Structure formats: structure tokens, C-alpha cells
Amino acid sequence: MRPNFGTSLRESVFENMTPSKISNLKQELMSAVNKYHPEVDILKLDLSWDPRTQSSSRNTLLVTLNFQLTGEHHTPQTLNIVI
């Protein structure tokens, strides 16, 4: 078992997202990927509010991760997650 595996993202699911919270989550996600998946090169990581809910409540977060696996012949990929 790895008790320290992961991030505090699960605890943030029902919190209102603020710019400070998003900045902290972005740093935490980058650190977790670097620590637990060193074979992944992060090209870009964006966290933003879902524009459909931005006017009412900021509790839906869009995560876009552009990455590629280390090595010479890997194609960059994009992972989109709605939280």
C-alpha cells in the first residue's frame, strides 16, 4: 500500500473553487504526476471553471493535461477531466 499516493483532489470535490484553490491543486497535481509517474512529461496543465456553471457556482472544474511519455518517439496526448 502507498498511503501517501494521490492528491487532495477528492476532498476538494464539493468545495467552491477559487483562484487560490485552483493554483494549489495545479501544483499538487503536477507534483503527484512527477512523483508517481516519472515516465510522464507534462507539457501543459490547465485547471479552469466550467463556463456553464461559472455564473452561478464555481464547483465544476475542468482539468486539461497535455503530456507525452518520456522517450524519443511518443506522440503528445491530451487528457480532459471534468470534476
C-alpha positions as protocol buffer text, in pm:
chain_id: "A"
residue {
  index: 1
  type: MET
  ca { x: 0 y: 0 z: 0 }
}
residue {
  index: 2
  type: ARG
  ca { x: 101 y: 359 z: -60 }
}
residue {
  index: 3
  type: PRO
  ca { x: -83 y: 572 z: 196 }
}
residue {
  index: 4
  type: ASN
  ca { x: 56 y: 896 z: 52 }
}
residue {
  index: 5
  type: PHE
  ca { x: -42 y: 816 z: -307 }
}
residue {
  index: 6
  type: GLY
  ca { x: -259 y: 1075 z: -479 }
}
residue {
  index: 7
  type: THR
  ca { x: -371 y: 1429 z: -409 }
}
residue {
  index: 8
  type: SER
  ca { x: -632 y: 1613 z: -208 }
}
residue {
  index: 9
  type: LEU
  ca { x: -850 y: 1643 z: -518 }
}
residue {
  index: 10
  type: ARG
  ca { x: -1117 y: 1415 z: -372 }
}
residue {
  index: 11
  type: GLU
  ca { x: -1151 y: 1639 z: -67 }
}
residue {
  index: 12
  type: SER
  ca { x: -1198 y: 1938 z: -298 }
}
residue {
  index: 13
  type: VAL
  ca { x: -1491 y: 1797 z: -495 }
}
residue {
  index: 14
  type: PHE
  ca { x: -1764 y: 1980 z: -303 }
}
residue {
  index: 15
  type: GLU
  ca { x: -1573 y: 2299 z: -231 }
}
residue {
  index: 16
  type: ASN
  ca { x: -1624 y: 2620 z: -423 }
}
residue {
  index: 17
  type: MET
  ca { x: -1325 y: 2675 z: -650 }
}
residue {
  index: 18
  type: THR
  ca { x: -1132 y: 2997 z: -601 }
}
residue {
  index: 19
  type: PRO
  ca { x: -825 y: 3111 z: -795 }
}
residue {
  index: 20
  type: SER
  ca { x: -610 y: 3025 z: -492 }
}
residue {
  index: 21
  type: LYS
  ca { x: -761 y: 2676 z: -463 }
}
residue {
  index: 22
  type: ILE
  ca { x: -709 y: 2612 z: -834 }
}
residue {
  index: 23
  type: SER
  ca { x: -346 y: 2725 z: -813 }
}
residue {
  index: 24
  type: ASN
  ca { x: -281 y: 2493 z: -518 }
}
residue {
  index: 25
  type: LEU
  ca { x: -449 y: 2198 z: -691 }
}
residue {
  index: 26
  type: LYS
  ca { x: -247 y: 2258 z: -1007 }
}
residue {
  index: 27
  type: GLN
  ca { x: 80 y: 2249 z: -812 }
}
residue {
  index: 28
  type: GLU
  ca { x: -33 y: 1941 z: -624 }
}
residue {
  index: 29
  type: LEU
  ca { x: -132 y: 1757 z: -944 }
}
residue {
  index: 30
  type: MET
  ca { x: 198 y: 1841 z: -1111 }
}
residue {
  index: 31
  type: SER
  ca { x: 393 y: 1720 z: -807 }
}
residue {
  index: 32
  type: ALA
  ca { x: 193 y: 1396 z: -788 }
}
residue {
  index: 33
  type: VAL
  ca { x: 245 y: 1315 z: -1157 }
}
residue {
  index: 34
  type: ASN
  ca { x: 617 y: 1387 z: -1129 }
}
residue {
  index: 35
  type: LYS
  ca { x: 648 y: 1176 z: -814 }
}
residue {
  index: 36
  type: TYR
  ca { x: 432 y: 874 z: -902 }
}
residue {
  index: 37
  type: HIS
  ca { x: 465 y: 874 z: -1282 }
}
residue {
  index: 38
  type: PRO
  ca { x: 815 y: 995 z: -1375 }
}
residue {
  index: 39
  type: GLU
  ca { x: 768 y: 846 z: -1722 }
}
residue {
  index: 40
  type: VAL
  ca { x: 517 y: 1125 z: -1800 }
}
residue {
  index: 41
  type: ASP
  ca { x: 639 y: 1463 z: -1924 }
}
residue {
  index: 42
  type: ILE
  ca { x: 379 y: 1731 z: -1854 }
}
residue {
  index: 43
  type: LEU
  ca { x: 368 y: 1972 z: -2146 }
}
residue {
  index: 44
  type: LYS
  ca { x: 81 y: 2182 z: -2010 }
}
residue {
  index: 45
  type: LEU
  ca { x: -169 y: 2156 z: -1726 }
}
residue {
  index: 46
  type: ASP
  ca { x: -476 y: 2381 z: -1718 }
}
residue {
  index: 47
  type: LEU
  ca { x: -740 y: 2394 z: -1449 }
}
residue {
  index: 48
  type: SER
  ca { x: -1041 y: 2615 z: -1506 }
}
residue {
  index: 49
  type: TRP
  ca { x: -1401 y: 2657 z: -1405 }
}
residue {
  index: 50
  type: ASP
  ca { x: -1667 y: 2505 z: -1622 }
}
residue {
  index: 51
  type: PRO
  ca { x: -1802 y: 2807 z: -1813 }
}
residue {
  index: 52
  type: ARG
  ca { x: -2156 y: 2663 z: -1792 }
}
residue {
  index: 53
  type: THR
  ca { x: -2153 y: 2700 z: -1412 }
}
residue {
  index: 54
  type: GLN
  ca { x: -1924 y: 2999 z: -1372 }
}
residue {
  index: 55
  type: SER
  ca { x: -2204 y: 3249 z: -1322 }
}
residue {
  index: 56
  type: SER
  ca { x: -2389 y: 3052 z: -1054 }
}
residue {
  index: 57
  type: SER
  ca { x: -2147 y: 2832 z: -860 }
}
residue {
  index: 58
  type: ARG
  ca { x: -1785 y: 2751 z: -914 }
}
residue {
  index: 59
  type: ASN
  ca { x: -1790 y: 2388 z: -819 }
}
residue {
  index: 60
  type: THR
  ca { x: -1719 y: 2221 z: -1153 }
}
residue {
  index: 61
  type: LEU
  ca { x: -1356 y: 2209 z: -1253 }
}
residue {
  index: 62
  type: LEU
  ca { x: -1212 y: 2130 z: -1596 }
}
residue {
  index: 63
  type: VAL
  ca { x: -868 y: 1971 z: -1599 }
}
residue {
  index: 64
  type: THR
  ca { x: -674 y: 1956 z: -1926 }
}
residue {
  index: 65
  type: LEU
  ca { x: -342 y: 1775 z: -1922 }
}
residue {
  index: 66
  type: ASN
  ca { x: -116 y: 1780 z: -2227 }
}
residue {
  index: 67
  type: PHE
  ca { x: 158 y: 1522 z: -2187 }
}
residue {
  index: 68
  type: GLN
  ca { x: 381 y: 1271 z: -2353 }
}
residue {
  index: 69
  type: LEU
  ca { x: 567 y: 968 z: -2232 }
}
residue {
  index: 70
  type: THR
  ca { x: 941 y: 1005 z: -2199 }
}
residue {
  index: 71
  type: GLY
  ca { x: 1140 y: 882 z: -2492 }
}
residue {
  index: 72
  type: GLU
  ca { x: 1205 y: 983 z: -2846 }
}
residue {
  index: 73
  type: HIS
  ca { x: 904 y: 853 z: -3037 }
}
residue {
  index: 74
  type: HIS
  ca { x: 599 y: 929 z: -2824 }
}
residue {
  index: 75
  type: THR
  ca { x: 322 y: 1150 z: -2955 }
}
residue {
  index: 76
  type: PRO
  ca { x: 185 y: 1422 z: -2725 }
}
residue {
  index: 77
  type: GLN
  ca { x: -160 y: 1341 z: -2587 }
}
residue {
  index: 78
  type: THR
  ca { x: -437 y: 1533 z: -2415 }
}
residue {
  index: 79
  type: LEU
  ca { x: -643 y: 1417 z: -2120 }
}
residue {
  index: 80
  type: ASN
  ca { x: -961 y: 1613 z: -2032 }
}
residue {
  index: 81
  type: ILE
  ca { x: -1130 y: 1553 z: -1696 }
}
residue {
  index: 82
  type: VAL
  ca { x: -1442 y: 1718 z: -1552 }
}
residue {
  index: 83
  type: ILE
  ca { x: -1454 y: 1724 z: -1174 }
}
